[in-house]
C-alpha cells in the first residue's frame, strides 16, 4: 500500500517519501482524536474520509473501484440532501484522472470516439436553458450532466486492460449481495411491501444490468456446473427485481433479453455455433416460466407483485394512471416548443408555470415527478434537438459493440463483447421506459458501464476471469 502511495503528486511536484506519508497519516489521526474530544465522536471518521478522498486523487484507477462500491451507499451527506458519497468520489476521480495526465505531459481529456457526441449533447442541453422558467434549477441539472459526462471521459484514462471485466464483476457481486438481503426482507414481511434495499429506487437499474450479465453467462457458458451457478444468480437477481414490484424494469429486462437472444441467434447462425442458439432459447424459456409462475399466484409471497401487474393490464392501477397523465402533459409541453423544448429539467417545475396543472386531480400527487420517463423528459425539456443529440450518442455505443461483434468468430470473444456492450444496451432501453438514466446513483452506474465499453472497444483485449485474454477490435479494425 505504501508503494502505491509513494507516487508522483498529480501536479507533478515530485515524489512523496514513505516517511512523509507516515507523518501525514499521523497528523490526520491526531487531528481526528482532538476533534472527537472537543466536538464529538463523528470526528473519528476523519482518517477514513481523508483516505477515501486521497485514493481517487492519487490513484484514479483504485478510485473507480471505490466509486463502484460507493454507488450502493445511498446516504445523504450532512446538510446536503440528495448528495451521496459517490457524487463526491465522482469529482475526485475526474480531478485525479486529469491531474495525472497533465503531470505526464498528456492532454487532460482522453480522446475517444464518443467525446464529440458528448460535447454535442452537453451543448444542446445548455442551449435549451434559454427557455428555462427556473434557470438556477436548470443550470444545476445541466452541471449534473456535465459531471457524469466528464466521468465517462475520465474512466478510459483511469482503468487498464483487465479492468473492464473486473468492474462488471464487482457490480455483479455487490448487486447480488444486495439482492440476497432484499429477498430475505421481502419474505420476512410476507411480500406486503416493495423492497429496494440501501440503494433505494435506483437499485432497479443495477438489477436490470446484472440480470442481463447473468443471462449472457448462461448463454455462453459451456460447462454444466458453472452454467448452474450462473442460472442461480440469474434467478436470484430476477427474484430481487420482483421484490421491488416495479413493472418498468421488468419490461426493460424482458426487452433487453429478447434483443440479446435475437442477436445471439444471429451471431451463432453466422458463425455456426449451434450450442449458443440452444442456450439462448433455454434462457428465454426460463424467463417465460418465471413470468408464468409469478402471474399464476402459485407462490403466496409473490401475490402483491402479481396483483400490480394484473391491475396495470386491467387499467385499475393508480400509478399507471399517474404515469399516463405525466406522459400526456410532457407531450403537450413538447408541442409548445418542439425544437429546443422548455428547458432542461423544467418538467420537474412545470407546476409553477403550467396554468392547467392545478386543474387536474392528479396534480398534487405527481408534483415534482417530471414526466417519469426519460424519453419524454428530454423531449419536453430539450426538444427534438436534445433527443437527436442523445440518439447520436446512443448510436455510437451501439456501433462500438455491434461492429466488434461482427468481427468475433469464437464464443469466448463474443462473450467478452456482450458483457461490456449489452449492459449499455439495457440502460438505453430503460431510457425509453423510466427515469434516472443520467441522474444520481443510477446515472453514475450508466456512465461507468458506458466508460467500460469505450475503454474495451478502444484498447482491444478484454481479460475475462478464468479464461485467456480475448480481443475486442474497435470499429476501425485496430486492436
N, C-alpha and C positions, 0 to 999 in steps of 0.2 A: 504493500500500500504506500509505503514511504517513497519507493522508487517511482510510483505513479504520480505522486505529488511533487517530486523533485523535477519539475519540468519548467520550461521557459514560461514566464508570465505572458498573458495574452497580448500585452502591449509591447513585448519584446525588450524588457528592461533587464534581462539576464536571468540566470538560473537561481532558484532559491534552495539553499542547502537544507539538509535534514535538520540540522541544529536550529536554524531559524524557524522551520516549521514547528519543531517541538516547543520553542519559546512562544510562538504564536498560539498554538493549541493550549499551552499552559495559561497564557494570558486570558484567552476566551473562557476557560474553565474557572479561573479566579474571578473574572467579572461576573459570571453566572452565579457563583456561590455568594458573592457580595450582594448581587441583585436579589437573590432568593431570601437572604437575611433581611434586607431593607424593604423590599417591595412585594414579596410574596413568592410562593413556590413555583409559579409559572416560569420564573427566570432560569430554572434549572434546565429548561429545554434549549437554552441559548446555544450550547455546543452542538447539539444535534441540528438545529436550524442553520448554524454557521457552516457546518459541514455539508448539509444539503444544498446550501447556496454555492459553496465553493466547488462542489463536484461538477455541475454543468458549466461553470466558468472555466475551470482548469482542465477538465476532461469532458468535452461535449458529448463524446460517444457514450460514456457512462451516464451522462445527463439524460440522454434519450431513454435509456432503460429506466432510470429513476422517474422520468416523466410518465412512462407507461404504467409504472406502479401507482403513481400519484393520481392517475385517471380514475382509480377506484375509490378515492377518498373524497367524497362529496361533503366536505365540512367547510363552511364559510370561514374565512379569516376574520379575526376580531375586528368589528366595526366595518367590515366590507361584505355585505350580504350579496351572495351570488358570485363572489370571487373565491376560488378554491386554490389549494397548494399547487395544482397542476398549472394554473394560469401564471403563477409566479415563476415556476420552473420553465414554462414555455419561453418567457422573456429571457431567462438566464441561458437557456440552450441556444437561442438565437444570438445573444450577445457573445457567448463563448465561442460559437462557431465562427462568427465574423471576425472576432478579435484574433483567433488563432490563424485564420487565413491571412489576415493583414500582417501578422507577425512573421509569416513565412514568405511574405512578398507577393501574395496572390490576391486576386480580386475577392472582396468580402462576400460576393454573391456567386454561388456555384452555378455555372452555366448548364442549362438543361433545356429540353425541348418543350417544357411547359412554362418556362419563365415568361415568354412574350404573351401567352394567353392569360397567365395570372395577372400580368400588368394590365392587360386589356380589361379583365373583369374588374379589377380594383378601380380603374379609371372610369368605367361606365357606372359603377356603383357610386363613385364620388360625384359624377355628373348628375345623377338622379337627385342628389341633395338640394339642387337648385329649386326644386318644387316642394321641399320638405316644410311641413307645418311646424314641427318641433325640431329645429336644426340641431340643437345640442344633443338630443336623443339620437337623431340620425347619425351625427358625427361619431358618437360613442359606438354605435353599431358598426359603422364603417371601420373604425380603428380595430374592433374585434376581428373583422375580416382580414385586415392587413396583418394583424398578429398571426393569424392562422396561415396566411399565405407565406409570410416570412419563415414560419416554422417549416412549411412544406419545402421551401427553397433550401433551408439550412440542413435538413435531415440527410440528403445525399452527400453533403460535405462532411458530416459527422461520422457516419457509420462506415464500416469496412465490408469486405467481400462476403463474409459469412453472417453478417448481422441481419439482413432482411428476414431470413427464415427463423433466426433466433428471436427476433422481435415478435413475429407472428406466433411463435410457440409460447412466448411469455404471455401474450394476450390470451391465448387458448387456455393456459394453465390457470391464470388469475380469474378468468371468466368462469371456468368450470368450478373452481373453488367457491366462488360466489353462488353458483347455481346450486351446489350441494346445500349450502346454508339456506337458500331461499326455498328449496323444495322441503327441507325439514320444517321450516317455519310454516309453510303453506299447509302441510299435513297436520302439524301441531294445532293450528287454529281451525282445522276442519274444512279448509278450502273456502272459507267465507269472506276472504278479503284479498285484494290484489297485493302481491309481494314483489318488490323490486330489489330490496337489499340496500347496502350502503350507497351504491352509485345512483340510486333513485331512478326516475323515468328514463334517464339516459342509458340505462342498462339494456334497454330494448335493442339498441343498435349493436352493442357489444355481443349480445346473444345471436343476432342475425349473422354477424360476421363469423362468429365461431361455429355456428351450426353449418354454414356453408364450407368452412375449412374441414370439418369432420366429414361432410359428405364427399369432398374431394378425396380425402384419405381412404374412405370406404371404397370409392370407385377405383382408385389406382393401387391399392394395397394388394399384393399378390399372395401373401401368406395368411393362413386361416386364423391363427391366434391373434396377430396384430389387427386383422380385419375385425375380429370380435371386439377387441378393445376400442377401436375407433367407432364401431357401431354403438357400443355402450355410451361413449362420450357424446355421440350424436343424439341418442335418446335422452341422455341426462340434460343436455342444454335445451333440447326441444321441450322437455318437461318443464324446465325452468321458465321457458318462454310462455308456456300455457299458464303457469302460475301467475304471470303478470296480468293475464286476462286481457291483453292488448291485441286487438284484432288487426291493426295496421301492420305491425311487424310479422304477424302470422302470414298475411298476404304477401309481404315482402319476401319472406323465406320461401314460400311456395313458388313465387315468380322467379326468384334467384336460382333455386334448384332446378326448376323447369328449364331455364336458359342454360344452366350448367350441363344438364343431361343432354339437351339438344346439341350443344357444341361438342361435348364428349362423343356423342354418337357420330357426328360429322367427322371429327378427327380420327376416331377409331376406324371408320369405314375407309377413310382416305389412306390410313397407314396400316390397314389390315391387322387391327388389334381387336379380334372378336371378343376377347375376355373383358375388355373395357366396356363394350356395349352391354354385355350381360350384367355387369355390376351396376351400370348406370340404370338399367331397367329395374334391378333389385332395389336400388336406393329410392327410386320413385315409388315402388310398391310399398316399401317400409313407411314412407311418408304418408301414403294413402291409408295404410292400415291404422297408423296412429291417429289420423284425422277421423276415421270411421269410429274407432274406439271412443274418441273424445265426444263426438256428436251423438253417439248411441246412448250415452249416460250409463254405460256399464260400470264405470268406476264412480262411486258416490262422491269422492273427494273432488272430482272434476265437474260436478254438476253446475257450479256457478260459471266457469268458463264456457261450457256448452250452452248455457242459457243466454249468455251475452251474444253468442254467435247466432242463435235462433232468433233472438229479439231483433238483431240487425237485419237478418234476412226477411223477417216478417214485418219490418217497419215499425216496431214497437220500442226502439231504443232511443232514449232521450239524448244520449251523447251523439248518436248518428244524426239526429235532427239538428243538434247544435252545429255539427260539422257542416251539414248542408247549408245551413244559414250563413256560416262564416265563408264557405266557398262562394256562395251566391253573392255575398257582399263584396268579396275580393274581386270577383269577375266584374261586378258593376264599377268598382273603383278603377280597374284596368281600362274599361271602356271610356272612362272620363279622361284618361291620359295614357293612351296606348303606346307611345313612343318611349318616353323616359319614366313613366309611372308617377306616383305621388310622392316618391322619395323613399330611400332605403329605410326600412324599419318602421315606417309610418303606419303600417297596418296594425301595429300594436297600440297606436294612439288615435285611431280613427273615431273613437268615441268622443274625442274633443272637437272634431271639426266636421263630422258627417251628420248632417241635420236629421236624417231619417233614422239614425241609430237608435235613439231612445223610444221610437215608436213601436219597436218590436219587443214582445215579451221575453225573448231570449237575450236581449241586450245586456242585462245585468249579469247574468251567469256566464257570459262569454267575453266580458270586458278584459282587455289586455292580452287576449289569447291570439290575436292576429288571425290569419286565415287557417291556422292549424294544418297547413300543408305548404311545404317549402316552394313547390312549383307556383302555386297561386300567390304565396307571399312575395316572391321575387317578381312575378308577373305584374302584380298590382303595384309593388314598390318601385321597380326599376324598368317596367315596361318591356317591350319587345327587344330593346337594346340590351338590357340586362340578361334576359333569357337567352338571347343569341350568343352573348359572350360566354355565359355559363355552358351552353351547349357545345361551343367550340372547345372549351376546356375539357368537358366530359368526353368529347370525341377523341381528344388527344390521348386520354387514359385508355380508351377502348383500342386505339391504334397501337399503343405501346404493347399491350398484351396480345392482341389478335395477330399482329404481324409477327411477333415472336413465336406464337403457337403454330402458325403456318409453316415455320421452318423446323419445328420439332418433329423428330422421326421416331423417338423412343418414349415409352411411358414415363421413364424417370425424368426426362427433360420436360415433358408435358405436365407432369405433376408439379414440378417446381414453378412452372409458368402459372398454372392455375392457382397455386397457393399464394402467389404475390399479386395476381391480377384480379381474381374473382372477388376477394373482399371489397375491392374498389367498385366492381360492378354491382355488388349487393348494396353498397352505400348509395350509388347513383339511382338504383331502383327505388330506394327509400325516399329519395328527394321528391319523387312524384306522388308519394303516398302520405307522408307525415312531416313533422317539423324537426328542427335541431340538426340539420346536416352540417351547417357551419356555425354551430352555437355551442359554447361552453364545453363540457367534457366530451360529448359526442362529436363535436366539431374537431377537438384535438385528436380523437380516435380516427376520424375521417382523414385528416391531413397526414397523420402518421402512416396510415395504410397507403395513401397516395404517395408519400415520400418514399416508402419502401418500394413501391412499384417503380417509381422513377429511378431509384438507385439500382434496382435489379436489372432494369432494362438498359441502363447506361453502362454499367460495369461489366455485364456479361454473366460471369459464373455466379451461381447461387448454391451455397452449401446446404444440403439437406441433411438433417440429423440422422445419423446411422446409415448414410449412403454416400457414394462418391460425389464429387462436385459435378454439377451439371451446368450446361451453358444456356443462357438466355441471350441470344443476339438481339441487338436493337434493330429498329425498323429499317435502318440503312445498311444492315448486314455486317456492322462491326461488332466484334466480341471483346 
